[in-house]
Amino acid sequence: MTLSDFDAIRPFEPDELPAAYDRLIADPQFRTVAGLVYPQVPFDMLEKKMRACKTSLEFQYEFCYKFIETLLEKASRGIDFDTNAVDVNRNYTFVSNHRDIVLDSALLDKLLVDAGFKTTCEIAIGDNLLSLPWVKDLVRINKSFIVERSLQPREMLAASKRIAEYMHYVIQEKNDNVWIAQREGRAKDSNDRTQPAILKMMAMGGTGTTVERLQQLHIVPLTISYEFDPCDFLKAREFQLRRDNPEWKKGKGDDIESMRTGITGFKGRIHYHCAPCIDGFLKQLPKETPKTEFFDIVAAHIDSEIHRNYRMYPSNFIAADMLAETSQNQGDNTHAAFATDSSFADEGRYTADERAFFENYLKGQLAKIDLPNRNTQYLRTCILTMYANPLRNHMAALSARPKES
């Protein structure tokens, strides 16, 4: 395979950037957005800086890195990145849980630079987010490759194979990193699970056995933990809309609203954590493992790695206690997973002040939800579940892991 085989989906090459810049600069909507992002900078100065970027990596350093740095100062309590299990001199395919439409990969790019990696990563992005031509140009400048989703089954098979072959090309020929979410779309309830279909797609590229094809991608399970999810109220709103009308579908503006809210909203503390590359795990799998079970086993391993590396915050423990209290008060065991004689507060996992802060936060998020038949109790449970599920999965992963001798 050569680079030209991927022209329809790959990021722009250096010689294609000037034309892409021309299209962006001529687009009125892009100019408006740029003015909102950089209100103190004249557009002609932005244009000059943009044209001075001869590669996508230079563009990321000049624009994206600085934007993310400023954003984190305003909308977070700080971010950290644990890379102890990986080698910064190697290239990996990072498979992560999916918290934010835009920031999951954008934050990773900044963290890779800060950690000493020689490059950032190429980003898998669904074409459902690229309805505007200028957005499509911008993400391809920013090292994104396009995952085509709205296709017929036969076309989808060919598109999946092309994506897989491109991911292998990035790792083996371009010596770059790749980021891809563990599933299509975000887990709205934060019950993060890897879709085996994602792994099956990856194994459509490369050469050799299925194990060898996955090993060639050097997959690293990556955990993303937010103290607060700015989109939690939007996700809860979507849960009620789908509950009340199973035929409900997102409108064109819904993803845009999620992107805007996710970028600008308060996130609290943020933690990224790399598990060991799964090459060794794949190597030790029995060769007689049935094909029907293989991808489920690998997906379960990635899930376990992601779950055990969550960073737990007071918000997670408080939400679990609040759900347990609701279950006890209502005589309902649906959310009684943590309903024991003691609470996480008794264990010292959070303080009374932290509980009060979270309860006020929850009240504020619920107040943002505008629905004609709004069910406050249901919406409250949805948001609490988003914060409790990572804790449930974290505890399960730690208890299932063999104790070290």
Protein Blocks (a to p, Z undefined) as FASTA:
>chain_A
ZZklmmmmmccdfklmmmmmmmmmmpmklmmmmmmmmmmbcfklmmmmmmmpmbfklmmm
mmmmmmmmmmmmmmcgbdcddfklpcfkbccddddddfbfklmmmmmmmmmmmnopabdc
dddddfklmmbfklmmmmmmnopacddfbbcfklmmmmmmmmmmmmmmmmmmnopacddd
fbecjafkopacddfklmmmmmmgcedjfklmmmmnopacdddddfbdfklmmmmmmmmm
mmmmmkbccdfklmmmmmmmmmmmcebjadddddddfklmmmmpcfklcfklmmmmmmmm
mmmmmmmmpccdfklmmmmmmmmmmmmmnopaklmmmmcfbdfklnopacfklmmmmmmm
mmmmmmmpccfklcfklmmmmmmmmmmmmmmmmmmmmmmpccdZZ
